[in-house]
Amino acid sequence: MRKMAPRKKGPLQTVQKEGDDIKRKVDALTQDVTKLDISDRTETLRRCTDLQNTVAETLKRLNKLTKADESAPIGNYDQRKRDEEERLRILQDRLKTLTLQLQPQEKDAGHSSTEAEEDSAEEVSEEEDDSQVGEVEEEEDVAEDDNVNDEDADDDEADHKVKEDVMSTTKGAGTYVALSEFTGEEEGDLTIQKGAVLKILQKNEDGWWLAQDSKGNKGLVPRNYLKMISLLEQESEGEDNSEEEQEGENETAKSRPSTSSNWDTVREAITEIDATDVLSAMGAIPPGFRPSTLSRLLEEGTSYRASHYIQPKLGQSELCFKDLQLDPDSGKVHARLSRVCLTLTLWSCRMIPPPGVGLQVLSRHVRLCAFNGTEVLSNIHTVRVTYNPSSPKTWSFSPRMSSLLPCLLDGDCFFRCDSDSHDLGILFELGITYIRNSTGERGDLSCGWAFLKLFDENGALIPLRTQELAVHGGTPYEGKADIDATSTKRGSSSGVLQQMLMSRKQPKLIVKLRSPNTRTREQLNLLPDTIIGYLSTVRLLALYRQLLADALLLERVTMQNADLICSAVLATFPEVLDHPDLMDAFKNSWVVSQNNLKRSDKKDITALKKLFENVYMSSVFPLLYSAEMPAPLWADESTETQRARLIYSPIHKITMETMLSPNHPHQAFDISQVTYDLLTSAWH
């Protein structure tokens, strides 16, 4: 009977064998160090350095291994690879400790040389950490393990040794606390409770970290559910004003060997906790929520508002207007083509996680703007969401109403942008305005963002159709983070059905892009090259631009004349444009008045301009400077109700007659209410 040849060991088993040899050498070296004479220090230090280099090379080979390299199937391949890597890193840490012990205390030169060798080994380790790509796959089925039991008998023995070594000398890469509860859904996940203290054993680049809880259970948890425990400890110490505990921790920190000269700077940076960190720790918001970027820009002034972009811009010579010219033949505003001119409809948002019970939501909304990946290129446009408590994760727009739809709820928008950036697109930020029940503090949070790039690799405009955009957590400057880790799982080789089910759990924003019809396009071409707004107000914006052109280009005595222009419409309409409720009042009055025009007057530009001024001065201008009208406050229900009562109620409605009445209070007169300063408007 012919004897069978011994089975050749696979690459992973070879590395495990080398790991066993390295561990025996490290154990022997540790025993030698305990009974070391001063004369033997140099030789022992050389042995320690050689072992460090061997561990680094072995780690490098291990990181390059894949399951496809094995000649025969191996059960639990990924888990065995992780255990072996963890064991090698523990050995690496032991060798670093031995190196510190072996450094000559009386010779500065020898000390510097040893530090250089240690730093070199650390750099190699850091490079390996950066190059490592965390790949998490589902474990093999029990049936598959049974099929390979005979072939992997000796593999199991080696794996058992690895696990014993790891459990006996585990050193975590950091201690973290769970910000909220996470329930594992797949095999290999670790279920954690809010506030649980975890030791991180491995940080994978896919966002799923290998952690160990206080009971010794190991598994994968999403990184955005975790925060370094030192942050919460320092915050708690600040609240308790316990100076003695702080001094004790400082002395302990000083006694430990420092691995970085910049640690004080790093520690100072990570202790700056903003409001979202506190809310995340409380479980009031999902981990992917952030302070609203676009809301903060709107609060900085008028630079990102429609009132700024509707104004004409001076040319390079500052002697003429760049985007406002008159057609000499017709006397109308000269139409200007823009690189992008389209209309879009916000359709719905799906699977958007709601905040916790600690917050009262005042408004749900979507803000959009032109964006090139680094900066905002247009005004920031806001559309409020129609929310149904029975479907808390679904946002909708443009509800059906018997009357005219308010601008703020209108999901039909126009988009014009003349930027030549190759990365030009539309940035959507899903946001909420909230108030904390415990403190009464107001704030704006971003629930996620989506970006629609408008041009392909060849520079051609993308097809104008319905787009389903993935909504990411964090901010556009952080990259694509998860809003809620339970809604996304790391990539795995699951079936098509499983992928379809997971896709339905992804947060999505659905928008519909369209090319404007001929009439709408003609009106849009009268607007500035870059602006975003409500589609229902395009006609009013085009007429305002016509009035601007008449006053600035036709009625001035000379083009060098920069005197103030007496026109309340030109002076105040941009301010009205920033208040959707006042635009609603103007739009409703305009529709009623336009319907009463003769058919011939509806096409007469002169009659339309005169009607524009009359409707504006009778419906909107009295409201703008009424003493009874409260100042606008975003997402404040009482303020919005009081303003709506004055705008829409026939009893409280303010007209020119009531303004001239001696019984009507109004704001003190200011010359800026009726004069248009073309230089200030064009420059700013």
C-alpha positions in Angstrom: 0.0 0.0 0.0 1.5 3.3 -1.1 2.0 5.9 1.6 0.3 9.3 1.0 2.5 12.3 0.8 2.1 14.8 3.7 -0.3 17.7 2.9 1.4 20.9 2.2 0.7 23.7 4.7 -1.1 26.8 3.4 0.2 30.4 3.7 -1.9 31.2 6.8 -0.8 28.0 8.5 2.8 28.9 7.7 2.5 32.3 9.3 0.9 30.7 12.3 3.9 28.4 12.6 6.3 31.3 12.4 4.2 33.1 15.0 4.7 30.1 17.4 8.5 30.3 16.9 8.5 34.1 17.5 6.5 33.7 20.7 9.0 31.1 22.0 11.9 33.4 21.3 10.1 36.4 22.9 9.4 34.3 26.0 13.0 33.2 26.2 14.2 36.8 25.7 11.9 38.0 28.5 13.4 35.4 30.9 16.9 36.5 29.9 16.1 40.2 30.6 15.0 39.4 34.1 18.4 37.9 35.0 20.4 40.2 32.7 23.9 41.5 33.6 25.0 45.0 32.4 27.7 43.4 30.2 25.1 41.4 28.3 22.8 44.4 27.6 24.1 45.1 24.0 23.7 41.6 22.7 20.2 41.2 24.2 19.2 44.6 22.7 20.3 43.3 19.3 18.2 40.1 19.7 15.2 42.3 20.6 15.7 44.5 17.6 16.0 41.4 15.3 12.8 40.0 16.7 11.0 43.3 16.1 12.0 43.3 12.5 10.9 39.7 12.2 7.5 40.5 13.6 7.1 43.5 11.3 7.9 41.4 8.2 5.5 38.6 9.4 2.8 41.2 9.9 3.4 42.6 6.4 3.1 39.1 4.8 0.0 38.3 6.9 -1.8 41.5 5.7 -1.3 40.5 2.1 -2.8 37.1 2.5 -6.3 36.5 1.1 -8.6 33.5 1.2 -7.9 32.8 -2.4 -4.2 32.1 -1.7 -5.1 28.9 0.2 -4.9 25.6 -1.7 -7.7 24.1 0.3 -10.8 25.7 2.0 -10.3 26.8 5.6 -13.2 27.3 8.0 -13.4 30.7 9.8 -10.5 32.0 7.7 -11.1 35.7 8.6 -11.4 35.1 12.3 -8.1 33.0 12.3 -6.4 35.8 10.4 -7.5 38.4 12.9 -6.5 36.3 15.9 -3.0 35.7 14.4 -2.6 39.4 13.6 -3.7 40.3 17.2 -1.1 37.9 18.6 1.7 39.3 16.5 0.8 42.9 17.6 0.8 41.8 21.2 4.3 40.3 20.7 5.3 43.6 19.0 4.2 45.6 22.1 6.1 43.3 24.4 9.2 43.8 22.4 8.8 47.6 22.5 8.6 47.3 26.3 11.7 45.2 26.5 13.5 47.7 24.3 12.7 50.5 26.7 14.0 48.4 29.6 17.2 47.5 27.7 18.1 51.2 26.8 21.4 52.1 28.4 20.8 54.7 31.1 24.4 56.1 31.3 25.1 56.4 27.5 23.2 59.0 25.6 24.4 57.8 22.3 23.2 54.3 22.9 19.9 55.6 24.1 19.4 57.7 20.9 20.3 54.7 18.8 17.7 52.5 20.5 15.1 55.2 20.2 15.7 55.5 16.5 15.3 51.8 16.1 12.1 51.8 18.1 10.7 54.7 16.1 11.6 52.9 12.9 9.7 49.8 14.1 6.7 52.0 15.1 6.7 53.7 11.6 6.6 50.2 10.0 3.7 49.3 12.2 1.8 52.5 11.4 2.3 52.0 7.7 0.9 48.5 8.1 -2.1 49.8 10.0 -2.8 52.4 7.2 -2.4 49.9 4.4 -4.6 47.4 6.1 -8.2 47.2 4.7 -10.7 45.7 7.1 -12.6 43.0 5.3 -15.4 41.4 7.3 -17.2 38.4 5.8 -19.8 36.1 7.2 -18.4 32.9 8.8 -18.7 29.6 7.0 -21.8 27.5 7.6 -21.6 24.5 10.0 -21.9 22.1 7.1 -18.9 23.6 5.3 -16.9 23.3 8.5 -17.8 19.7 8.8 -16.6 19.1 5.2 -13.1 20.4 6.0 -12.7 19.0 9.5 -10.5 16.2 8.4 -8.2 18.5 6.4 -7.9 21.1 9.1 -7.3 19.1 12.2 -3.9 20.5 12.8 -5.1 23.9 11.8 -7.6 23.8 14.7 -4.8 22.9 17.1 -2.7 25.9 15.9 -5.8 28.1 16.1 -6.5 27.0 19.7 -2.9 28.0 20.6 -3.4 31.4 19.1 -6.6 32.0 21.0 -5.0 31.0 24.3 -2.1 33.3 23.6 -4.4 36.2 22.7 -6.7 35.8 25.7 -3.8 35.5 28.1 -2.1 38.8 27.0 -4.8 40.9 25.4 -3.9 44.6 25.1 -6.6 46.9 23.6 -5.9 49.6 21.0 -8.1 51.9 23.1 -11.0 52.1 25.6 -14.3 53.5 24.3 -17.8 54.0 25.6 -21.0 53.1 23.7 -23.0 56.2 22.9 -26.2 54.3 22.2 -27.6 50.8 22.1 -26.6 48.5 19.2 -28.2 45.1 18.6 -26.2 42.7 16.4 -28.0 41.4 13.4 -25.4 39.1 11.9 -23.1 36.4 13.2 -20.0 38.1 14.5 -21.7 41.3 15.7 -21.4 42.3 19.3 -24.6 43.5 21.0 -23.9 46.4 23.3 -25.9 48.6 25.7 -25.7 52.4 26.0 -22.8 53.4 28.3 -21.0 50.0 28.0 -17.2 50.2 28.2 -15.4 48.4 25.4 -11.8 47.6 24.6 -11.1 48.0 20.9 -8.9 45.2 19.6 -8.8 46.1 15.9 -9.9 49.2 13.9 -11.0 48.3 10.4 -11.2 50.9 7.7 -14.8 49.9 6.7 -16.1 51.4 10.0 -16.7 48.1 11.9 -14.3 47.6 14.8 -13.5 44.4 16.7 -14.4 45.1 20.3 -14.4 43.2 23.6 -16.9 44.0 26.4 -16.4 43.7 30.2 -17.6 40.0 30.1 -15.0 39.0 27.5 -17.4 38.8 24.6 -15.9 39.8 21.2 -17.5 41.0 18.1 -17.9 43.8 15.6 -19.5 47.2 16.4 -20.0 50.3 14.2 -17.4 53.0 15.0 -19.9 55.8 15.0 -21.6 54.3 18.0 -18.4 54.7 20.1 -16.4 57.6 21.7 -13.2 57.5 23.6 -13.9 57.0 27.2 -11.4 59.7 28.2 -13.7 62.4 26.7 -16.6 61.5 29.0 -14.3 61.1 32.0 -12.8 64.6 31.5 -16.3 66.0 31.0 -17.6 64.4 34.2 -14.6 65.7 36.1 -15.3 69.2 34.9 -18.9 69.0 36.2 -17.8 67.6 39.6 -14.9 70.0 39.9 -12.8 67.1 41.3 -9.3 68.6 41.2 -7.8 65.7 43.2 -8.8 63.1 40.7 -7.4 65.3 37.9 -4.1 65.6 39.6 -4.0 61.8 40.2 -4.6 61.2 36.5 -2.0 63.7 35.5 0.6 62.0 37.7 -0.3 58.6 36.2 0.0 60.0 32.7 3.4 61.5 33.5 4.6 58.1 34.8 3.7 56.3 31.6 6.2 56.4 28.7 5.1 59.0 26.1 4.7 57.7 22.5 4.2 61.1 20.9 5.6 64.5 21.6 2.3 66.1 20.3 0.0 64.2 22.7 -0.9 67.3 24.7 -2.1 69.0 21.5 -4.1 66.0 20.5 -5.7 65.6 23.9 -6.6 69.3 24.0 -8.3 69.0 20.5 -10.3 65.9 21.3 -11.7 67.3 24.5 -13.6 70.1 22.6 -17.1 68.5 22.6 -19.9 70.3 20.7 -23.6 70.1 21.3 -24.1 67.1 18.9 -21.6 65.0 20.9 -23.6 65.7 24.1 -26.9 64.8 22.3 -25.3 61.7 20.8 -24.1 60.6 24.2 -27.6 61.1 25.6 -29.1 59.0 22.7 -31.1 62.0 21.6 -29.9 61.9 18.0 -28.4 59.2 15.7 -24.6 59.2 15.5 -24.6 60.5 11.9 -26.3 63.8 12.8 -24.2 67.0 12.7 -24.7 70.8 13.2 -26.2 72.2 10.0 -23.6 73.6 7.7 -26.0 75.5 5.4 -28.0 76.9 8.3 -24.8 78.4 9.8 -24.0 80.0 6.4 -27.5 81.6 6.3 -27.0 83.1 9.7 -23.8 84.8 8.7 -25.7 87.5 6.6 -27.2 87.9 3.2 -24.3 86.5 1.2 -26.1 83.2 0.6 -29.6 84.5 0.3 -31.7 85.1 -2.8 -31.8 88.8 -2.0 -28.1 89.0 -2.7 -28.1 87.0 -6.0 -31.1 88.8 -7.5 -29.1 92.0 -7.6 -27.2 93.0 -10.8 -23.4 92.5 -10.7 -20.9 95.0 -11.9 -18.5 94.0 -14.7 -14.8 93.9 -14.4 -14.4 97.6 -15.3 -17.2 98.5 -12.8 -18.6 100.9 -15.4 -21.4 98.6 -16.6 -23.4 95.6 -15.4 -22.2 92.1 -16.1 -25.5 90.3 -16.1 -28.1 93.0 -16.9 -28.4 94.4 -20.4 -31.3 95.8 -22.5 -32.2 94.6 -25.9 -32.1 97.8 -28.0 -34.8 96.6 -30.4 -37.5 95.5 -27.9 -36.4 97.4 -24.8 -36.7 94.2 -22.8 -34.0 92.6 -20.7 -31.5 90.8 -22.8 -31.9 87.0 -22.3 -28.7 85.3 -20.9 -27.9 81.7 -21.2 -26.5 79.9 -18.2 -24.4 76.7 -18.2 -27.1 74.9 -16.2 -30.7 75.8 -16.4 -33.2 73.2 -15.2 -36.2 72.6 -12.9 -36.3 70.0 -10.2 -39.0 68.6 -8.0 -38.3 67.3 -4.5 -40.3 64.1 -4.4 -39.6 62.3 -1.1 -37.1 61.2 1.5 -37.1 57.7 2.8 -35.6 55.9 5.8 -34.5 59.1 7.5 -34.0 58.2 11.3 -35.9 60.5 13.6 -34.3 62.1 16.7 -34.9 60.9 20.2 -37.6 61.9 22.7 -35.3 64.5 24.3 -35.8 66.9 21.4 -38.9 68.6 20.1 -38.7 69.1 16.3 -39.9 72.5 15.2 -39.2 72.1 11.5 -38.1 69.5 9.0 -36.7 70.9 5.8 -34.3 70.4 2.9 -31.8 73.1 1.9 -30.1 73.0 -1.5 -27.5 74.9 -3.3 -24.9 74.8 -6.1 -21.8 73.0 -4.8 -18.5 71.9 -6.3 -17.1 69.8 -3.5 -15.4 72.6 -1.7 -17.6 75.7 -1.7 -21.2 76.9 -2.0 -21.7 78.6 -5.4 -25.2 80.0 -5.1 -27.9 81.1 -2.7 -29.2 78.5 -0.2 -32.8 77.5 -1.0 -35.1 76.0 1.7 -38.1 73.8 1.3 -40.1 72.7 4.3 -41.1 69.0 4.6 -44.6 67.7 5.0 -44.4 65.3 7.9 -46.7 62.5 8.8 -46.2 61.1 12.4 -47.6 57.7 11.2 -44.6 57.4 8.9 -41.8 59.0 10.9 -39.0 58.0 8.6 -40.6 59.3 5.4 -40.5 63.0 4.3 -42.8 64.3 1.5 -43.2 67.6 -0.2 -45.8 69.8 -2.0 -49.0 68.7 -0.2 -52.3 69.0 -2.0 -54.2 72.2 -1.0 -57.4 73.8 -2.2 -55.7 77.2 -2.3 -52.4 78.2 -3.7 -49.5 76.2 -2.3 -47.3 78.3 0.1 -43.8 78.9 -1.3 -42.1 77.3 1.7 -43.9 74.0 1.1 -43.4 74.0 -2.7 -41.1 71.3 -3.8 -40.9 72.6 -7.4 -37.7 74.7 -7.8 -35.6 76.2 -10.6 -31.8 76.0 -10.7 -29.5 78.2 -12.6 -25.7 78.2 -12.3 -23.0 79.5 -14.6 -19.9 78.0 -12.8 -17.4 76.3 -15.1 -16.4 73.8 -12.4 -16.1 70.2 -13.6 -17.5 69.0 -10.3 -20.5 71.2 -10.3 -23.6 69.7 -8.7 -26.5 70.2 -6.4 -26.0 69.7 -2.6 -29.0 68.7 -0.6 -28.9 69.0 3.2 -31.7 67.3 5.2 -32.2 69.3 8.4 -34.3 69.8 11.5 -34.7 72.8 13.8 -35.1 71.5 17.3 -35.6 72.7 20.9 -34.3 70.7 23.8 -37.0 69.8 26.3 -34.7 70.0 29.3 -33.0 73.3 28.6 -35.1 75.1 26.0 -32.0 75.5 23.8 -32.7 75.9 20.0 -30.5 74.5 17.3 -30.2 73.3 13.7 -29.0 69.8 12.9 -28.2 68.1 9.6 -29.9 64.7 9.3 -27.8 63.8 6.3 -26.7 65.1 2.9 -26.8 64.0 -0.7 -24.9 65.3 -3.7 -26.0 65.1 -7.4 -23.1 65.8 -9.8 -24.5 67.4 -12.9 -21.8 66.6 -15.4 -20.2 63.2 -16.4 -16.6 62.5 -17.1 -16.8 63.9 -20.6 -18.3 67.2 -19.4 -21.8 66.4 -20.7 -24.9 67.2 -18.7 -26.4 64.2 -17.1 -29.8 62.9 -18.3 -32.7 64.9 -16.8 -34.8 62.3 -15.1 -35.8 61.0 -11.7 -32.7 60.5 -9.5 -32.5 58.3 -6.3 -29.7 59.7 -4.2 -28.1 58.1 -1.3 -28.2 60.2 1.9 -25.0 60.2 3.9 -24.3 61.2 7.5 -21.8 63.7 8.7 -21.1 66.7 6.5 -19.9 66.9 2.8 -16.4 67.7 4.1 -16.2 64.5 6.2 -16.9 62.1 3.4 -19.6 59.4 3.2 -20.5 58.4 6.7 -23.5 56.4 7.9 -26.5 58.3 9.4 -27.4 55.3 11.5 -25.2 52.2 11.5 -28.1 49.9 11.8 -29.3 51.0 8.3 -26.1 50.0 6.5 -23.9 46.9 6.8 -20.5 46.3 5.6 -20.0 44.8 2.2 -20.4 41.0 2.0 -20.9 38.3 -0.6 -24.6 37.9 0.2 -27.2 37.0 -2.3 -29.2 39.3 -4.6 -32.3 39.1 -2.4 -30.3 40.1 0.7 -28.7 43.0 -1.2 -32.2 44.2 -2.3 -33.5 44.1 1.3 -30.5 46.0 2.5 -30.9 48.6 -0.2 -34.5 49.3 0.9 -33.1 50.2 4.3 -30.7 52.9 2.9 -31.7 56.5 3.5 -32.7 58.0 0.1 -33.7 61.3 -1.4 -35.7 61.1 -4.6 -35.7 64.2 -6.9 -36.9 64.7 -10.4 -34.9 66.8 -12.9 -36.7 68.3 -15.9 -35.9 70.6 -18.8 -38.1 73.8 -18.5 -40.7 74.4 -21.2 -40.2 77.2 -23.7 -42.2 79.8 -21.8 -40.5 79.1 -18.5 -37.0 79.0 -20.1 -37.6 82.4 -21.6 -38.4 83.8 -18.2 -35.5 82.0 -16.5 -33.1 83.5 -19.0 -34.0 87.0 -17.7 -32.8 86.1 -14.3 -29.2 86.3 -13.0 -26.7 83.6 -14.2 -26.7 81.9 -10.8 -29.8 81.7 -8.6 -32.1 79.1 -7.1 -35.8 79.7 -6.2 -39.4 78.6 -6.2 -40.7 77.8 -9.7 -44.0 79.5 -8.9 -42.3 82.9 -8.4 -40.3 83.0 -11.7 -42.7 85.4 -13.4 -42.5 87.9 -10.5 -38.6 87.7 -10.5 -38.5 88.3 -14.3 -40.7 91.4 -13.9 -38.5 92.7 -11.1 -35.5 92.3 -13.3 -37.3 94.3 -16.1 -38.0 97.1 -13.6 -34.3 97.1 -12.6 -33.2 97.3 -16.2 -35.5 100.2 -16.9 -34.3 102.2 -13.9 -30.6 101.5 -14.2 -30.1 101.4 -18.0 -33.0 103.4 -19.6 -34.1 106.1 -17.2 -30.8 107.3 -15.8 -29.6 110.6 -17.3 -26.1 109.2 -17.9 -24.4 105.9 -17.1 -22.0 107.7 -14.8 -24.9 108.9 -12.6 -24.9 107.0 -9.3 -27.6 109.0 -7.5 -30.2 107.3 -5.3 -33.2 106.1 -7.3 -36.6 106.8 -5.8 -38.4 103.5 -6.0 -39.8 101.6 -3.0 -40.3 98.5 -5.2 -36.6 98.2 -6.2 -35.4 99.0 -2.7 -37.5 96.5 -0.8 -38.4 93.6 -3.1 -35.1 91.8 -2.4 -35.9 91.8 1.3 -39.4 90.4 0.6 -37.7 87.7 -1.4 -36.1 86.3 1.7 -39.5 86.0 3.5 -41.7 83.2 2.0 -44.8 84.3 3.8 -44.6 87.8 2.3 -43.9 86.3 -1.2 -47.1 84.2 -0.7 -49.1 87.4 0.0 -47.6 89.0 -3.1 -48.1 85.9 -5.3 -51.8 85.5 -4.2 -52.6 89.2 -4.9 -50.8 89.0 -8.2 -52.8 86.0 -9.4 -56.1 87.6 -8.5 -55.1 90.9 -10.2 -53.7 89.2 -13.3 -56.9 87.2 -13.8 -58.8 90.5 -14.0 -56.7 91.8 -16.8 -57.8 91.8 -20.4 -56.3 89.2 -22.7 -54.3 91.9 -24.6 -52.9 93.4 -21.4 -51.6 90.0 -20.2 -49.0 90.2 -23.1 -48.3 93.9 -22.7 -45.1 94.3 -20.8 -45.9 97.9 -19.9 -49.3 97.0 -18.4 -47.6 94.1 -16.5 -44.9 96.3 -15.0 -47.5 98.8 -13.8 -49.6 96.0 -12.3 -46.5 94.7 -10.6 -45.9 98.0 -8.9 -49.5 98.5 -7.9 -50.0 95.0 -6.4 -46.7 95.2 -4.6 -47.4 98.6 -3.0 -50.9 97.6 -2.0 -50.3 94.1 -0.6 -46.7 93.7 0.5 -45.1 97.0 1.2 -47.6 97.9 4.0 -46.8 94.6 5.7 -43.1 95.0 5.5 -42.9 98.1 7.8 -46.0 97.6 10.0 -45.4 97.9 13.7 -47.9 95.1 14.3 -45.9 92.6 12.2 -43.5 90.7 14.3 -40.0 90.2 13.0 -39.6 86.8 11.3 -38.2 84.0 13.4 -37.5 80.7 11.7 -39.6 77.7 12.9 -41.3 79.7 15.7 -44.9 78.6 15.6 -46.3 81.6 17.6 -44.4 84.1 15.4 -45.5 82.4 12.2 -49.1 82.3 13.3 -49.2 86.0 14.2 -47.6 86.9 10.9 -50.1 84.7 9.0 -53.0 86.4 10.8 -51.9 89.8 9.7 -51.2 88.6 6.1 -54.3 86.5 5.4 -57.0 87.6 7.8 -59.4 90.1 6.1 -60.1 91.8 9.5 -56.4 92.4 10.3 -55.2 92.8 6.7 -53.0 95.9 6.3 -53.5 98.1 3.2 -52.4 101.5 2.1 -55.6 103.0 3.5 -55.0 101.5 7.0 -51.3 102.7 6.8 -52.5 106.3 6.2 -55.0 106.1 9.0 -53.9 108.0 12.2 -54.9 105.0 14.3 -52.5 102.6 12.6 -49.0 102.3 14.2 -46.1 101.9 11.9 -42.3 101.9 12.0 -40.4 105.1 11.9 -39.7 106.2 8.4 -36.3 105.6 6.9 -35.0 106.9 3.6 -33.8 103.4 2.6 -37.4 102.2 2.4 -38.1 104.2 -0.7 -34.6 104.7 -2.3 -32.5 102.2 -4.3 -28.7 102.5 -4.0 -27.3 100.9 -7.1 -23.7 101.0 -6.1 -24.2 99.4 -2.7 -26.5 96.7 -4.2 -24.1 95.9 -7.1 -21.0 95.8 -4.9 -22.5 93.7 -2.1 
